[in-house]
Amino acid sequence: MTVPNWSTFDAIAVYEPGISVNGSIPVDWIDRARREVSAGADFEAFISFLCGVNPVLTGRVPRPLLRVMLRRRIPRAELQQNLTLMPQALNEYTESGRLDDQLADYREVTAAILIMHGKERVGRRDVALVRLGETIPHSETLAFPELDHVAPEKRPGQIADAVLQFFAAHAQLGTDGRSQTRA
């Protein structure tokens, strides 16, 4: 992994980052989803994605039933947005898998980091976030027990307040006394 020049930033805030540790982010579904996207079956790729990233819950639901549930539960515009984003999601998850077990590289981060997450779940992904927080020298973790993974998009206010407070607390003052935070 090429480590970015972390000194460029004074503070960084992330919400449920896609860091995989010891396979905490499953990637065995990606090839199937890529074939489905290539065939123009974006909805099927979305189902493969949901089953793949959440094998304990969504992955146990039969695909025919999941098709019906998703079409009824997700508003049309939101579903269309998810389908449009499938190619980018595949690239993101491919990178998460490729960089799995590169946790030690995060010791190089010199910026203050705020690692935020939603509802507590006991799973491999949550363990990865804990390990990330333990690895980054100047990190803090903030939980939003009433929010879920898509909260930054659907309920951004609470998260925005926390981010603003974090950045304000970590702003560097320049020689003119003005904030120089570059995050």
LOSE-172554 format. One record per residue (C-alpha): residue number from 0; x, y, z. Coordinates in Angstrom, 1 decimal, decimal comma. Each point is the difference from the previous one (the first is absolute). Layout:
<pt seq="NUM" px="X" py="Y" pz="Z"/>
...
END
This chain:
<pt seq="0" px="0,0" py="0,0" pz="0,0"/>
<pt seq="1" px="1,3" py="3,4" pz="-0,8"/>
<pt seq="2" px="-0,5" py="2,1" pz="3,1"/>
<pt seq="3" px="-1,3" py="3,5" pz="-0,8"/>
<pt seq="4" px="1,8" py="3,0" pz="1,5"/>
<pt seq="5" px="-2,1" py="0,2" pz="3,1"/>
<pt seq="6" px="1,7" py="3,2" pz="1,1"/>
<pt seq="7" px="-2,1" py="1,8" pz="-2,6"/>
<pt seq="8" px="-2,9" py="-0,3" pz="2,4"/>
<pt seq="9" px="-0,4" py="1,2" pz="3,6"/>
<pt seq="10" px="-3,2" py="-1,9" pz="0,6"/>
<pt seq="11" px="-2,1" py="-2,6" pz="-1,8"/>
<pt seq="12" px="-3,5" py="-1,2" pz="0,7"/>
<pt seq="13" px="-1,4" py="-3,3" pz="-1,4"/>
<pt seq="14" px="-3,3" py="-1,8" pz="0,4"/>
<pt seq="15" px="0,2" py="-3,8" pz="-0,1"/>
<pt seq="16" px="3,0" py="-0,1" pz="-2,2"/>
<pt seq="17" px="0,4" py="-3,0" pz="-2,3"/>
<pt seq="18" px="3,1" py="-1,4" pz="1,7"/>
<pt seq="19" px="0,3" py="-3,8" pz="-0,1"/>
<pt seq="20" px="1,9" py="-1,9" pz="2,7"/>
<pt seq="21" px="0,3" py="-3,8" pz="-0,2"/>
<pt seq="22" px="-2,7" py="-0,2" pz="-2,6"/>
<pt seq="23" px="-2,5" py="2,2" pz="2,0"/>
<pt seq="24" px="-1,4" py="1,3" pz="-3,3"/>
<pt seq="25" px="-1,1" py="-3,0" pz="-2,1"/>
<pt seq="26" px="1,1" py="0,2" pz="-3,7"/>
<pt seq="27" px="-0,9" py="-3,4" pz="-1,3"/>
<pt seq="28" px="-3,2" py="1,3" pz="-1,6"/>
<pt seq="29" px="1,8" py="2,6" pz="-2,2"/>
<pt seq="30" px="0,6" py="-2,2" pz="-3,0"/>
<pt seq="31" px="-3,6" py="-1,0" pz="-0,3"/>
<pt seq="32" px="-1,2" py="3,6" pz="0,4"/>
<pt seq="33" px="2,5" py="1,1" pz="-2,7"/>
<pt seq="34" px="-1,4" py="-2,6" pz="-2,4"/>
<pt seq="35" px="-3,5" py="1,2" pz="0,8"/>
<pt seq="36" px="0,9" py="3,7" pz="-0,6"/>
<pt seq="37" px="1,7" py="-1,0" pz="-3,3"/>
<pt seq="38" px="-3,2" py="-1,8" pz="-1,0"/>
<pt seq="39" px="-2,1" py="3,1" pz="0,8"/>
<pt seq="40" px="-1,5" py="-1,7" pz="3,0"/>
<pt seq="41" px="0,7" py="2,8" pz="2,5"/>
<pt seq="42" px="-2,9" py="-1,0" pz="2,3"/>
<pt seq="43" px="1,4" py="-3,5" pz="0,2"/>
<pt seq="44" px="3,5" py="1,5" pz="0,7"/>
<pt seq="45" px="-1,6" py="2,0" pz="2,8"/>
<pt seq="46" px="-1,5" py="-3,1" pz="1,5"/>
<pt seq="47" px="3,4" py="-1,8" pz="-0,2"/>
<pt seq="48" px="1,5" py="3,1" pz="1,7"/>
<pt seq="49" px="-2,5" py="-0,1" pz="2,9"/>
<pt seq="50" px="0,3" py="-3,7" pz="0,5"/>
<pt seq="51" px="3,8" py="0,2" pz="-0,3"/>
<pt seq="52" px="0,7" py="2,8" pz="2,5"/>
<pt seq="53" px="-2,6" py="-1,2" pz="2,5"/>
<pt seq="54" px="0,0" py="-3,9" pz="-0,3"/>
<pt seq="55" px="-1,4" py="-0,4" pz="3,5"/>
<pt seq="56" px="-3,2" py="1,9" pz="-0,6"/>
<pt seq="57" px="-0,7" py="0,8" pz="-3,7"/>
<pt seq="58" px="2,1" py="-2,9" pz="-1,2"/>
<pt seq="59" px="-2,4" py="-2,5" pz="1,6"/>
<pt seq="60" px="-3,1" py="1,4" pz="-1,8"/>
<pt seq="61" px="-0,8" py="-1,9" pz="-3,2"/>
<pt seq="62" px="0,7" py="2,2" pz="-3,1"/>
<pt seq="63" px="-3,6" py="-0,1" pz="-1,3"/>
<pt seq="64" px="-1,4" py="1,2" pz="3,3"/>
<pt seq="65" px="2,8" py="2,7" pz="0,2"/>
<pt seq="66" px="-0,9" py="1,3" pz="-3,5"/>
<pt seq="67" px="-3,6" py="0,6" pz="1,2"/>
<pt seq="68" px="1,0" py="1,4" pz="3,3"/>
<pt seq="69" px="2,5" py="2,5" pz="-1,4"/>
<pt seq="70" px="-2,4" py="1,3" pz="-2,7"/>
<pt seq="71" px="-2,7" py="0,6" pz="2,6"/>
<pt seq="72" px="2,3" py="1,3" pz="2,8"/>
<pt seq="73" px="2,4" py="2,4" pz="-1,8"/>
<pt seq="74" px="-1,5" py="3,1" pz="-1,6"/>
<pt seq="75" px="0,4" py="-0,1" pz="-3,8"/>
<pt seq="76" px="2,4" py="3,0" pz="-0,2"/>
<pt seq="77" px="2,2" py="-1,4" pz="2,7"/>
<pt seq="78" px="0,1" py="-3,4" pz="-1,6"/>
<pt seq="79" px="0,9" py="1,5" pz="-3,3"/>
<pt seq="80" px="2,8" py="1,9" pz="1,6"/>
<pt seq="81" px="1,3" py="-3,2" pz="1,6"/>
<pt seq="82" px="-0,1" py="-1,8" pz="-3,4"/>
<pt seq="83" px="1,9" py="2,9" pz="-1,6"/>
<pt seq="84" px="2,7" py="-0,1" pz="2,6"/>
<pt seq="85" px="0,6" py="-3,8" pz="-0,3"/>
<pt seq="86" px="3,1" py="0,3" pz="-2,2"/>
<pt seq="87" px="1,6" py="2,4" pz="2,5"/>
<pt seq="88" px="-1,0" py="-2,2" pz="2,9"/>
<pt seq="89" px="1,6" py="-3,0" pz="-1,6"/>
<pt seq="90" px="3,2" py="2,0" pz="-0,5"/>
<pt seq="91" px="-0,1" py="1,2" pz="3,7"/>
<pt seq="92" px="-0,5" py="-3,5" pz="1,3"/>
<pt seq="93" px="2,7" py="-1,4" pz="-2,2"/>
<pt seq="94" px="2,5" py="2,5" pz="1,5"/>
<pt seq="95" px="-1,2" py="-0,8" pz="3,5"/>
<pt seq="96" px="0,8" py="-3,7" pz="-0,7"/>
<pt seq="97" px="3,3" py="0,8" pz="-1,7"/>
<pt seq="98" px="1,1" py="2,0" pz="3,0"/>
<pt seq="99" px="-1,2" py="-2,5" pz="2,6"/>
<pt seq="100" px="2,5" py="-0,5" pz="2,7"/>
<pt seq="101" px="1,9" py="3,3" pz="-0,7"/>
<pt seq="102" px="-1,0" py="1,3" pz="3,4"/>
<pt seq="103" px="3,6" py="0,7" pz="1,2"/>
<pt seq="104" px="0,3" py="2,7" pz="-2,8"/>
<pt seq="105" px="-2,5" py="2,1" pz="2,0"/>
<pt seq="106" px="2,6" py="0,5" pz="2,7"/>
<pt seq="107" px="1,5" py="2,6" pz="-2,4"/>
<pt seq="108" px="-3,0" py="2,3" pz="0,3"/>
<pt seq="109" px="1,0" py="3,1" pz="1,9"/>
<pt seq="110" px="-3,3" py="1,9" pz="-0,3"/>
<pt seq="111" px="-2,6" py="-0,1" pz="2,7"/>
<pt seq="112" px="-2,7" py="-2,5" pz="-1,2"/>
<pt seq="113" px="-3,6" py="-0,2" pz="1,0"/>
<pt seq="114" px="-1,4" py="-3,5" pz="-0,8"/>
<pt seq="115" px="-3,8" py="0,1" pz="0,2"/>
<pt seq="116" px="-2,4" py="-2,9" pz="-0,3"/>
<pt seq="117" px="-3,7" py="-0,7" pz="0,4"/>
<pt seq="118" px="-1,9" py="-2,7" pz="1,8"/>
<pt seq="119" px="2,2" py="-2,4" pz="2,0"/>
<pt seq="120" px="0,1" py="-3,4" pz="-1,6"/>
<pt seq="121" px="2,2" py="-2,8" pz="1,1"/>
<pt seq="122" px="1,7" py="-1,1" pz="-3,1"/>
<pt seq="123" px="3,3" py="-0,1" pz="-1,9"/>
<pt seq="124" px="-0,5" py="3,4" pz="-1,5"/>
<pt seq="125" px="-0,4" py="1,6" pz="3,4"/>
<pt seq="126" px="3,1" py="-1,7" pz="1,3"/>
<pt seq="127" px="1,9" py="1,5" pz="-2,9"/>
<pt seq="128" px="-1,1" py="3,5" pz="1,0"/>
<pt seq="129" px="1,1" py="-0,6" pz="3,5"/>
<pt seq="130" px="3,4" py="-1,3" pz="-1,2"/>
<pt seq="131" px="0,3" py="3,0" pz="-2,4"/>
<pt seq="132" px="-0,6" py="2,3" pz="3,0"/>
<pt seq="133" px="2,6" py="-1,8" pz="2,0"/>
<pt seq="134" px="2,6" py="0,2" pz="-2,8"/>
<pt seq="135" px="-0,3" py="3,7" pz="-1,0"/>
<pt seq="136" px="2,0" py="2,0" pz="2,6"/>
<pt seq="137" px="-2,3" py="3,0" pz="0,4"/>
<pt seq="138" px="-3,4" py="-1,4" pz="-0,5"/>
<pt seq="139" px="-3,3" py="0,1" pz="1,8"/>
<pt seq="140" px="-3,2" py="-2,0" pz="-0,6"/>
<pt seq="141" px="-3,5" py="1,4" pz="0,2"/>
<pt seq="142" px="-3,1" py="-2,2" pz="-0,1"/>
<pt seq="143" px="-3,5" py="1,0" pz="-1,2"/>
<pt seq="144" px="-2,1" py="-2,8" pz="1,4"/>
<pt seq="145" px="-3,2" py="1,2" pz="-1,6"/>
<pt seq="146" px="1,5" py="0,4" pz="-3,5"/>
<pt seq="147" px="0,8" py="-2,6" pz="-2,7"/>
<pt seq="148" px="2,6" py="-0,3" pz="-2,8"/>
<pt seq="149" px="-1,8" py="2,4" pz="-2,3"/>
<pt seq="150" px="-0,5" py="2,7" pz="2,7"/>
<pt seq="151" px="2,5" py="2,5" pz="-1,6"/>
<pt seq="152" px="-2,3" py="0,1" pz="-3,0"/>
<pt seq="153" px="-3,4" py="-0,3" pz="1,6"/>
<pt seq="154" px="0,5" py="1,7" pz="3,4"/>
<pt seq="155" px="3,1" py="2,2" pz="-0,3"/>
<pt seq="156" px="-0,7" py="2,6" pz="2,7"/>
<pt seq="157" px="1,3" py="-1,9" pz="3,0"/>
<pt seq="158" px="3,1" py="-1,2" pz="-1,8"/>
<pt seq="159" px="0,7" py="3,5" pz="-1,4"/>
<pt seq="160" px="-0,2" py="1,4" pz="3,5"/>
<pt seq="161" px="2,6" py="-2,5" pz="1,3"/>
<pt seq="162" px="2,3" py="0,6" pz="-3,0"/>
<pt seq="163" px="-0,1" py="3,7" pz="0,5"/>
<pt seq="164" px="0,8" py="-0,3" pz="3,7"/>
<pt seq="165" px="2,8" py="-2,4" pz="-0,8"/>
<pt seq="166" px="1,5" py="2,2" pz="-2,6"/>
<pt seq="167" px="-0,3" py="3,1" pz="2,2"/>
<pt seq="168" px="1,8" py="-1,8" pz="2,8"/>
<pt seq="169" px="2,8" py="-1,0" pz="-2,3"/>
<pt seq="170" px="0,4" py="3,2" pz="-2,0"/>
<pt seq="171" px="3,6" py="1,2" pz="-0,3"/>
<pt seq="172" px="0,5" py="3,8" pz="0,4"/>
<pt seq="173" px="2,2" py="1,7" pz="-2,6"/>
<pt seq="174" px="2,4" py="2,9" pz="0,7"/>
<pt seq="175" px="-2,9" py="2,4" pz="-0,6"/>
<pt seq="176" px="-2,1" py="-1,7" pz="2,7"/>
<pt seq="177" px="-2,5" py="-1,4" pz="-2,5"/>
<pt seq="178" px="-0,9" py="-3,7" pz="-0,3"/>
<pt seq="179" px="2,2" py="-1,9" pz="-2,5"/>
<pt seq="180" px="-1,8" py="-3,3" pz="0,2"/>
<pt seq="181" px="0,3" py="-1,7" pz="-3,4"/>
<pt seq="182" px="-2,3" py="-2,9" pz="0,6"/>
END
